[in-house]
Amino acid sequence: MSTSDSGAVRDFLAADGITPSDGELAALVAAHAQAEAEAGALHASAPAEGEDTRFPGGAPSFAEGTASAVAHTPEDSLLRTADALATGKVSSVELVTALLARADAVDPGLGVYLARFDDTAAAAAREADQARAHGDVRGPLHGVPVTLKDLIASREGPTTAHSAVPPRHTGGADALVTARLRDAGAIVLGKVSLSEFGFGAADDPALPVPRSPWDPERWPGGSSAGSAAGVAAGLFPASVGTDTGGSIRIPSALCGVTGFKPTFGTVPVDGVVPGAPTVDTVGPIATDAADCLALYQVLAGLPARGPGDPGLLRGLRVAVDTTGLDRAGTDPAAGRAVAEAVRVLADAGAVIRERPVPGLAELESACRIVQGAETYDTHREQLARHWPAYGSLTRVFMAAGAFWTARDYLHAQRVRARGRRQVAEFLSAFDVVLSATVGTAAPRLDAGLMHLLPLFYTSVWNATGFPAVSIPGPPNDAGLPIGLQLAAAPGADHRLLSAAHAVQLRTDWHVRRPAPRA
C-alpha cells in the first residue's frame, strides 16, 4: 500500500468496518507513512534474526508568573491517614465527609471525578468506624478513602474509560484489585478522570476536562490524570491508576506526587479495561514512596512490609541516564533536577556513574509499535461499531495502530525480549537507574500535546516490564513540579521504593502542594 494513497488507506480500514472522515483520512495517511518509517528503522537498527520469539512479560512554553506551593497536611498521606484513624484522631466518617466537601468546593475547576460514590462511601465509613470500635480491623487500609482510575471496575457502577463508547463493565462486580482494596479495609470514594481509554485525549465536551491543580489552564498529564491531580489537590490520599507507556508516572511528575509502575505481572489486571495487554500495568499514585509501597502491597496481594533501612543509599549503585535532556522543548529545570538528585544520593554515600540504558531508542520504538498494534486489536470491533462515539483524537490514534504489520509486531516483541536481557545484564552492575520522568513541567492545555512525546522518558520500562517510580524533584523556575524517575531490575519493587523513600527522607520536594485557590 502506498504511503500517499488515501484510497488504499481508506479501503484498508474499510475492511475492518472503519470509515473515517476526509480530514481523519489525511491524518491516517500520514500516520501510515510514519508507521512504515518507524518499523523500517527498527528492523534496520535492531535486526533480530534468530532471536528468541517468545513474548516478554508473563507472570513507558510556560505562562508568566509562578505557581504557589504549601506543605502538605497529614491527611494528604495514605499512611498518616491510616495512623490517624488507628489512634482515634479522626474517624472514617469525619474523613470521608471532609474529603467529599473539599471535592464539592475544588473539583468543579479540576475535573478529577467522573463518578462519586457518596452514599456507599458514607455507609462504608460508618461500618468501618463501628467495626473498629469493636476491635475488628480488616486490614492496613481500614477506613482509608481511595479512588480508582475509571478503567478499573467497581461494583457501584459502570466503568466508562472517560468515553462515550458503551462501557464493557456495567457495574455489579469489582476488579480483582478493587476487591483487594476492600479486603484491606479501604473505602472507594469514586472513579476519576483519564485520557480516553488511557490512550487518547479527554476531549468529550460532555465530560470533565482534567486540569492541573497547580494551574487549571495546564495539563495534569496522562493518562491517569484524575488520580494524580486529585492526590495533589488533597481530594484523597491515594488512587489506583494504570500504566501502559508512562500513564502513572507522567501525571505524577507533572502534578508533583509519587507514582509507581510495578514489575509487569505482579498486580492483576482482571476487571481492568485492556489497552495493550502485554504492557498494561496497574499501580498506585500517592504522596510519597512509603504510601505507594503500602498500596502496592495491597494491590499485589503481598503482606505489609515497610520501607527498608534508609541507610541503603550508602553504597547504592546508581546509573544516571541523561538521554534526551538536550531535546527541543526540554526545560533546563529537568537537567537541574537530575543533578540535584545526584548530589543528594552522593551525599548519602551512593556510588554514581553516568551510563545510558542500553538499546533505549529501540525499546521505545518497540513499545510504540506494540502499544499501537495491541490497542487497535483491542478496540477494532468497537471502533467499527461506535466510531463517532470515540473522541476525535482517540479514534485516529487507535486506527493508526492498524498499519503495523504482523511482521512489525513480532519483530517489536523480539526486540523487547532481547532488550529485557540486555537491560537486566546492565542492571547487574547497578541497583537503580536515575533519569528525568518528563523533560518539562505541565504545559498549557491550549499549547497542544503532541510535541511532548519525545520528552517522556517512561516507555523503556514498559517495554522491559521492569519497575519504575516517579518522585517529585525540585520545581522549575515557575514553581511547577518536575519529576525524577528511578527504575530497577524486575522483582526489585520493594528495594526500589525503599530507595525512593530514602531520597524523600532527605528532601522536601514531595511535600510541596499547590496553594488553595479562591
C-alpha positions in Angstrom: 0.0 0.0 0.0 1.4 3.4 -1.0 2.1 5.7 1.9 0.5 8.5 -0.1 -2.5 6.6 -1.5 -5.6 7.8 0.5 -7.8 5.4 -1.4 -5.7 2.4 -0.4 -5.7 3.6 3.2 -9.5 4.1 3.1 -10.0 0.6 1.6 -7.7 -1.0 4.1 -9.6 0.4 7.1 -13.0 -0.2 5.5 -12.1 -3.9 5.6 -12.4 -3.6 9.3 -15.6 -1.6 9.1 -13.9 1.7 9.9 -14.9 4.8 7.8 -13.0 8.0 8.8 -13.9 11.4 7.5 -11.8 13.1 4.8 -9.9 15.1 7.4 -9.3 12.0 9.5 -8.2 10.1 6.5 -5.5 12.6 5.8 -4.2 12.2 9.3 -4.3 8.4 8.9 -2.4 8.6 5.6 0.3 10.5 7.4 0.2 8.0 10.3 0.6 5.1 7.9 3.7 6.7 6.4 5.1 7.3 9.9 4.4 3.7 10.9 6.2 2.3 7.8 9.2 4.5 8.5 9.4 3.6 12.2 9.0 -0.1 11.6 11.6 0.0 8.8 14.0 1.9 11.1 13.5 -0.6 13.9 14.1 -3.6 11.5 17.3 -1.9 10.3 18.7 -0.8 13.7 17.8 -3.9 15.7 17.8 -6.9 13.4 16.5 -9.9 15.4 17.0 -12.9 13.1 17.5 -15.9 15.3 16.4 -14.2 18.4 14.0 -15.8 20.9 10.5 -15.1 19.7 8.7 -15.6 23.0 6.9 -12.5 24.2 8.5 -10.7 27.2 6.5 -10.2 30.4 4.4 -13.2 31.5 3.5 -13.9 35.4 6.6 3.5 29.4 6.0 27.5 26.8 5.3 28.4 30.4 3.0 31.2 31.4 4.4 34.2 33.2 4.3 34.1 37.0 5.0 31.3 39.4 3.0 28.5 41.0 2.3 28.9 44.7 3.0 25.9 47.0 2.3 24.9 50.5 3.5 21.9 52.6 1.0 19.0 52.6 -1.0 18.2 55.6 -1.2 14.8 57.4 -4.4 13.8 55.8 -2.8 14.1 52.4 -0.7 11.0 53.2 -2.1 7.4 53.0 -0.1 6.1 55.9 -0.6 9.2 58.1 -4.3 8.9 57.4 -4.3 5.2 58.4 -2.4 6.1 61.6 -4.8 9.0 62.4 -7.7 6.5 62.1 -5.9 3.9 64.2 -5.2 6.3 67.0 -8.7 7.9 67.0 -7.5 11.3 65.9 -10.2 11.2 63.2 -13.0 8.8 62.2 -13.7 7.4 58.8 -17.0 9.3 58.7 -15.3 12.6 59.5 -12.6 12.0 56.9 -15.0 10.9 54.1 -17.3 13.8 54.9 -14.4 16.3 54.8 -13.0 14.9 51.5 -16.3 15.0 49.8 -16.9 18.5 50.9 -13.5 19.5 49.6 -14.3 17.9 46.3 -17.6 19.9 46.2 -15.5 23.1 46.6 -12.5 22.3 44.4 -13.3 19.7 41.8 -15.6 21.8 39.5 -12.4 23.6 38.4 -10.3 20.5 38.1 -12.4 17.7 36.5 -11.0 15.0 38.8 -14.1 12.9 39.4 -16.1 11.2 36.8 -18.4 9.4 39.3 -18.6 9.9 43.1 -20.0 7.2 45.4 -21.1 9.5 48.2 -23.8 7.3 49.7 -21.9 4.0 49.5 -18.7 5.7 50.8 -20.5 7.2 53.7 -22.1 3.8 54.5 -18.7 2.1 54.3 -17.2 4.8 56.6 -19.9 4.2 59.2 -19.3 0.4 59.0 -15.5 0.9 59.3 -15.9 3.1 62.4 -18.3 0.6 64.0 -16.0 -2.3 63.3 -13.0 -0.5 64.7 -15.0 0.3 67.9 -15.5 -3.5 68.3 -11.8 -4.3 67.7 -12.4 -5.5 64.2 -9.8 -4.0 61.8 -10.0 -5.5 58.4 -6.5 -4.6 57.1 -3.8 -2.0 56.8 -6.2 0.5 54.9 -9.1 0.1 57.3 -11.4 3.1 56.8 -8.9 4.9 54.4 -10.6 6.6 51.4 -9.1 5.9 47.9 -10.2 6.3 44.3 -9.9 4.3 41.1 -9.0 5.4 37.6 -12.1 4.8 35.5 -10.6 1.8 33.7 -10.8 -0.3 36.9 -14.2 -2.0 37.6 -16.1 -1.4 40.8 -19.5 -2.8 41.8 -21.0 0.7 42.3 -21.5 1.5 38.6 -20.2 1.3 35.0 -16.5 1.7 34.0 -16.7 4.4 31.3 -12.9 4.8 30.5 -13.8 8.5 30.2 -15.5 7.8 26.9 -19.0 8.0 25.3 -18.5 4.5 23.9 -20.8 2.0 25.6 -18.9 0.5 28.6 -17.7 -3.0 28.7 -18.1 -3.2 32.5 -21.5 -2.1 33.6 -21.2 -2.4 37.3 -22.1 -5.0 39.9 -18.6 -6.6 40.1 -15.2 -5.4 41.3 -11.9 -5.8 39.5 -9.6 -8.0 41.5 -7.5 -5.0 42.7 -10.7 -3.3 43.8 -11.7 -6.4 45.8 -8.3 -6.4 47.4 -8.6 -2.8 48.4 -11.9 -3.5 50.1 -10.5 -6.6 51.8 -7.7 -4.4 53.2 -10.4 -2.1 54.6 -10.2 0.8 52.0 -13.2 2.9 51.1 -13.8 3.6 47.4 -14.8 7.3 47.1 -15.4 7.1 43.3 -13.9 6.9 39.8 -11.6 9.5 38.4 -10.8 11.0 35.0 -8.2 10.0 32.5 -7.2 10.3 28.8 -9.9 8.4 26.9 -9.3 4.7 27.3 -5.9 5.5 28.6 -4.8 6.3 25.1 -6.4 9.4 23.6 -7.3 12.8 25.0 -10.1 13.8 27.3 -11.9 15.9 24.6 -15.5 14.8 25.1 -17.4 18.1 25.7 -19.9 16.2 27.9 -17.2 15.0 30.3 -14.8 16.8 32.7 -11.5 18.0 31.2 -8.8 17.0 33.7 -6.8 20.1 34.8 -3.7 20.7 36.9 -4.2 21.8 40.5 -1.1 23.9 40.1 -2.8 25.9 37.3 -6.1 24.9 35.9 -5.0 26.1 32.4 -2.4 23.4 32.4 -2.5 19.7 31.6 -2.1 17.4 34.6 -0.5 14.6 32.5 -2.0 11.4 31.3 -3.4 9.0 31.2 -4.0 8.7 34.9 -4.8 12.4 35.1 -7.5 12.5 37.8 -5.6 10.2 40.1 -2.5 12.4 40.2 -4.4 15.7 40.2 -6.7 14.5 42.9 -3.8 13.5 45.2 -2.0 16.8 44.6 -5.2 18.7 45.3 -5.8 16.9 48.6 -9.1 15.3 47.4 -8.0 11.8 48.5 -4.8 10.4 49.9 -4.2 7.9 47.2 -5.5 6.5 43.9 -5.1 3.4 41.7 -4.0 4.1 38.1 -2.7 2.2 35.1 0.5 2.5 33.1 1.0 1.3 29.5 3.7 3.8 28.4 4.0 6.1 31.4 0.4 6.7 32.4 1.1 6.6 36.1 4.5 8.3 36.1 3.8 11.1 33.7 0.9 12.7 35.6 2.7 12.1 38.9 5.6 14.0 37.6 3.5 16.9 36.3 1.4 17.1 39.4 4.2 16.8 42.0 3.2 13.4 43.5 4.7 9.9 43.6 3.6 7.2 41.1 4.8 3.6 40.8 4.6 1.2 37.9 5.3 -2.2 39.4 7.1 -5.1 37.7 4.8 -6.3 34.9 2.5 -9.1 36.0 2.8 -8.5 39.8 -0.5 -6.8 40.1 -3.5 -8.4 38.4 -5.4 -6.7 35.6 -8.6 -8.8 35.9 -11.6 -6.4 35.6 -9.4 -3.6 34.1 -10.4 -2.3 30.7 -7.5 -3.5 28.5 -5.4 -1.4 26.2 -2.2 -3.2 25.3 -2.2 -6.4 27.3 1.5 -7.2 27.1 2.4 -3.9 28.7 -0.7 -2.8 30.7 0.1 -2.5 34.4 -1.9 -1.4 37.5 -0.2 0.7 40.2 -0.5 3.3 42.9 -0.3 7.1 43.0 0.1 8.8 46.3 2.0 11.4 48.3 5.3 9.6 48.7 7.1 6.3 48.1 6.1 4.8 51.5 2.5 5.3 50.7 3.0 3.8 47.2 4.7 0.8 48.8 1.8 0.2 51.2 -0.8 0.5 48.5 1.2 -1.6 46.0 1.4 -4.5 48.5 -2.3 -4.5 48.9 -2.8 -4.5 45.1 -0.3 -7.3 44.6 -1.7 -9.4 47.5 1.6 -9.1 49.4 2.0 -8.9 53.2 2.5 -5.5 54.6 6.2 -4.6 54.9 7.6 -1.1 55.5 10.4 0.5 53.5 13.9 -0.8 54.1 16.6 0.9 56.1 17.2 4.4 54.8 20.9 3.6 55.1 20.6 1.5 52.0 21.6 4.6 49.9 25.2 4.1 51.2 26.9 2.0 48.5 23.8 2.0 46.3 25.0 1.7 42.7 23.2 4.4 40.6 23.3 4.7 36.8 22.4 8.2 35.8 20.8 8.4 32.3 20.6 11.9 30.9 19.4 10.8 27.4 17.0 13.2 25.9 17.7 16.2 28.2 19.0 18.1 25.1 15.9 17.6 23.0 13.9 20.5 21.7 11.4 21.8 24.2 13.2 20.5 27.3 13.0 22.7 30.4 16.5 23.2 31.8 15.0 22.5 35.2 14.7 18.8 34.3 18.5 18.5 34.0 19.0 20.6 37.2 16.6 18.3 39.0 18.6 15.2 38.0 21.8 16.9 39.0 20.3 17.8 42.4 19.1 14.2 42.9 22.7 13.1 42.1 24.0 15.4 44.8 21.6 14.0 47.4 22.4 10.5 46.5 26.2 11.1 46.5 26.0 12.9 49.9 24.2 9.8 51.2 27.1 7.6 50.1 25.7 6.2 46.8 28.1 5.3 44.0 27.2 7.3 40.9 28.0 6.6 37.3 26.6 8.3 34.2 25.5 5.5 32.0 22.8 5.3 29.3 20.3 2.5 29.4 21.4 0.1 26.5 19.1 -0.1 23.5 16.9 2.7 24.8 15.8 4.1 21.4 14.9 0.6 20.0 13.0 -0.3 23.1 11.0 2.9 23.0 10.2 2.3 19.3 9.2 -1.3 20.1 6.9 -0.2 22.8 5.1 2.3 20.5 4.6 -0.5 17.9 3.3 -3.0 20.5 1.0 -0.4 22.1 -0.4 0.7 18.8 -1.0 -2.7 17.4 -2.5 -4.2 20.6 -4.7 -1.2 21.3 -6.1 -1.3 17.8 -6.7 -5.0 18.2 -8.5 -4.4 21.5 -10.7 -1.7 20.0 -11.1 -2.8 16.4 -14.7 -4.0 16.6 -15.8 -1.1 18.9 -14.2 1.4 16.5 -16.2 -0.1 13.6 -19.5 0.0 15.6 -19.1 3.3 17.5 -16.6 5.4 15.5 -18.4 8.7 16.2 -18.6 7.9 20.0 -14.8 7.8 20.4 -13.1 11.2 20.9 -11.8 12.8 17.6 -8.1 12.3 18.6 -8.6 8.9 20.2 -10.1 7.2 17.2 -7.5 8.5 14.8 -4.7 7.4 17.2 -6.2 4.0 17.7 -6.9 3.4 14.0 -3.3 4.2 13.2 -2.4 1.0 15.0 -3.9 -0.9 12.1 -0.8 -0.1 10.0 1.6 -2.1 12.0 2.0 -5.5 10.2 2.3 -8.9 11.9 6.0 -8.8 10.9 6.4 -5.4 12.6 4.6 -6.6 15.7 6.6 -9.8 16.1 9.8 -8.0 15.5 9.0 -5.4 18.1 8.3 -8.3 20.6 11.6 -9.9 19.7 13.3 -6.5 20.3 11.6 -6.4 23.7 12.7 -9.9 24.6 16.3 -9.1 23.7 16.1 -5.7 25.4 15.0 -7.3 28.6 18.1 -9.5 28.7 20.4 -6.5 27.8 18.9 -4.2 30.4 18.9 -7.0 33.0 22.6 -7.5 32.4 23.1 -3.8 32.6 21.4 -3.7 36.0 23.6 -6.5 37.3 26.1 -3.7 37.7 23.6 -1.1 39.1 20.9 -1.1 41.7 18.8 1.7 40.2 18.7 4.0 37.2 18.0 7.7 37.7 16.6 9.9 35.0 14.0 12.6 34.5 10.4 11.4 34.2 9.4 14.1 31.7 11.7 16.7 30.2 9.4 19.6 31.1 6.7 20.8 33.6 3.0 20.8 32.9 2.2 22.5 29.6 -0.8 24.8 28.9 -3.8 23.0 27.7 -4.0 25.3 24.6 -0.4 24.6 23.6 -1.1 21.1 22.2 0.4 17.9 23.5 1.9 16.0 20.6 5.2 17.9 20.8 5.7 16.5 24.3 6.0 12.8 23.2 9.8 13.0 22.8 10.1 14.4 26.3 8.5 11.3 28.0 11.3 9.0 29.4 9.0 6.3 30.6 8.2 3.7 27.9 11.5 1.8 28.1 10.3 0.4 31.5 7.0 -0.7 29.9 8.9 -2.3 27.1 11.1 -4.3 29.5 8.4 -4.7 32.2 10.8 -3.5 34.9 9.6 -1.4 37.9 9.9 2.3 37.8 8.7 5.1 40.1 8.4 8.9 39.6 9.1 11.1 42.6 8.9 14.9 42.7 12.2 16.7 42.2 12.9 20.4 42.7 10.4 22.6 40.8 11.2 24.7 37.8 11.6 28.5 37.8 7.9 29.0 37.6 7.3 26.8 40.7 5.8 23.9 38.7 6.7 20.3 39.6 9.4 18.4 37.8 9.6 14.6 38.1 12.5 12.3 38.7 12.4 8.6 37.7 14.0 5.7 39.4 14.0 2.2 37.9 15.3 -1.2 38.9 15.5 -4.8 37.9 12.4 -7.0 37.7 11.2 -8.1 41.1 13.2 -5.4 42.9 10.0 -3.4 43.6 10.5 -3.2 47.4 14.1 -2.2 47.2 13.3 0.4 44.5 10.5 2.0 46.6 12.8 1.8 49.7 15.5 3.8 47.8 12.9 6.4 46.7 11.7 6.6 50.3 15.2 7.2 51.5 15.7 10.0 49.0 12.4 11.6 50.2 13.6 11.4 53.8 16.5 13.7 52.7 14.5 16.1 50.6 11.2 18.1 50.9 10.3 18.1 47.2 7.4 15.7 47.7 5.7 17.8 50.5 5.0 20.7 48.2 1.4 21.1 47.2 -0.4 23.8 45.2 -1.7 26.6 47.3 -5.5 26.7 47.7 -7.3 28.7 45.0 -10.2 31.1 45.7 
